[in-house]
């Protein structure tokens, strides 16, 4: 666990995240907790860094899909006028 200590802050930053469109407590928190718990036994620093990079990628994909959905709704709403 000592080898993972410098990365602990980075892992927590990914876990905390920002706003989640479907709600953090009821939708994303259980899924995030399950995903992070599955990777909690990692000891290799390279594997931890790969997992952090994967989490960042997934987070960006979720945000992109959310913004795309919002954009499409606004476009549909205002293009009809």
Contact map, one row per residue, 1 for C-alpha under 8 A:
111110000000000000000000000000000000000000100000000000000000000000000000000000000
111110000000000000000000000000000000000000000000000000000000000000000000000000000
111111000000000000000000000000000000000000111000000000000000000000000000000000000
111111110000000000000000000000000000000000111001000000000000000000000000000000000
111111111000000000000000000000000000000000000000000000000000000000000000000000000
001111111000000000000000000000000000000000000000000000000000000000000000000000000
000111111110000000000000000000000000000000000001100000000000000000000000000000000
000111111111000000000000000000000000000000000000000000000000000000000000000000000
000011111111100000000000000000000000000000000000000000000000000000000000000000000
000000111111110000000000000000000000000000000000000100000000000000000000000000000
000000111111111000000000000000000000000000000000000100000000000000000000000000000
000000011111111100000000000000000000000000000000000000000000000000000000000000000
000000001111111110000000000000000000000000000000000000000000000000000000000000000
000000000111111110000000000000000000000000000000000100110000000000000000000000000
000000000011111110000000000000010001000000000000000000000000000000000000000000000
000000000001111111000000000000000000000000000000000000000000000000000000000000000
000000000000111111100000000000000000000000000000000000000000000000000000000000000
000000000000000111110000000000000000000000000000000000000000000000000000000000000
000000000000000011111011000000000000000000000000000000000000000000000000000000000
000000000000000001111111000100000000000000000000000000000000000000000000000000000
000000000000000000111111000000000000000000000000000000000000000001000000000000000
000000000000000000011111011100000000000000000000000000000000000000000000000000000
000000000000000000111111111100000000000000000000000000000000000000000000000000000
000000000000000000111111111110000000000000000000000000000000000000000000000000000
000000000000000000000011111111000000000000000000000000000000000000000000000000000
000000000000000000000111111111000000000000000000000000000000000000000000000000000
000000000000000000000111111111100000000000000000000000000000000000000000000000000
000000000000000000010111111111110000000000000000000000000000000000000000000000000
000000000000000000000001111111111000000000000000000000000000000000000000000000000
000000000000000000000000111111111100000000000000000000000000000000000000000000000
000000000000000000000000001111111110000000000000000000000000000000000000000000000
000000000000001000000000000111111111000000000000000000000000000000000000000000000
000000000000000000000000000011111111100000000000000000000000000000000000000000000
000000000000000000000000000001111111110000000000000000000000000000000000000000000
000000000000000000000000000000111111111000000000000000000000000000000000000000000
000000000000001000000000000000011111111100000000000000000000000000000000000000000
000000000000000000000000000000001111111110000000000000000000000000000000000000000
000000000000000000000000000000000111111110000000000000000000000000000000000000000
000000000000000000000000000000000011111111000000001000000000000000000000000000000
000000000000000000000000000000000001111111000000000000000000000000000000000000000
000000000000000000000000000000000000111111100000000000000000000000000000000000000
000000000000000000000000000000000000001111110011000000000000000000000000000000000
101100000000000000000000000000000000000011111011000000000000000000000000000000000
001100000000000000000000000000000000000001111111000000000000000000000000000000000
001100000000000000000000000000000000000000111111100000000000000000000000000000000
000000000000000000000000000000000000000000011111110000000000000000000000000000000
000000000000000000000000000000000000000001111111111000000000000000000000000000000
000100100000000000000000000000000000000001111111111100000000000000000000000000000
000000100000000000000000000000000000000000001111111110000000000000000000000000000
000000000000000000000000000000000000000000000111111111000000000000000000000000000
000000000000000000000000000000000000001000000011111111100000000000000000000000000
000000000110010000000000000000000000000000000001111111110000000000000000000000000
000000000000000000000000000000000000000000000000111111111000000000000000000000000
000000000000000000000000000000000000000000000000011111111100000000000000000000000
000000000000010000000000000000000000000000000000001111111110000000000000000000000
000000000000010000000000000000000000000000000000000111111111000000000000000000000
000000000000000000000000000000000000000000000000000011111111100000000000000000000
000000000000000000000000000000000000000000000000000001111111110000000000000000000
000000000000000000000000000000000000000000000000000000111111111000000000000000000
000000000000000000000000000000000000000000000000000000011111111100000000000000000
000000000000000000000000000000000000000000000000000000001111111110000000000000000
000000000000000000000000000000000000000000000000000000000111111111000000000000000
000000000000000000000000000000000000000000000000000000000011111111100000000000000
000000000000000000000000000000000000000000000000000000000001111111110000000000000
000000000000000000000000000000000000000000000000000000000000111111111000000000000
000000000000000000001000000000000000000000000000000000000000011111111100000000000
000000000000000000000000000000000000000000000000000000000000001111111110000000000
000000000000000000000000000000000000000000000000000000000000000111111111000000000
000000000000000000000000000000000000000000000000000000000000000011111111100000000
000000000000000000000000000000000000000000000000000000000000000001111111110000000
000000000000000000000000000000000000000000000000000000000000000000111111111000000
000000000000000000000000000000000000000000000000000000000000000000011111111100000
000000000000000000000000000000000000000000000000000000000000000000001111111110000
000000000000000000000000000000000000000000000000000000000000000000000111111111000
000000000000000000000000000000000000000000000000000000000000000000000011111111100
000000000000000000000000000000000000000000000000000000000000000000000001111111110
000000000000000000000000000000000000000000000000000000000000000000000000111111111
000000000000000000000000000000000000000000000000000000000000000000000000011111111
000000000000000000000000000000000000000000000000000000000000000000000000001111111
000000000000000000000000000000000000000000000000000000000000000000000000000111111
000000000000000000000000000000000000000000000000000000000000000000000000000011111
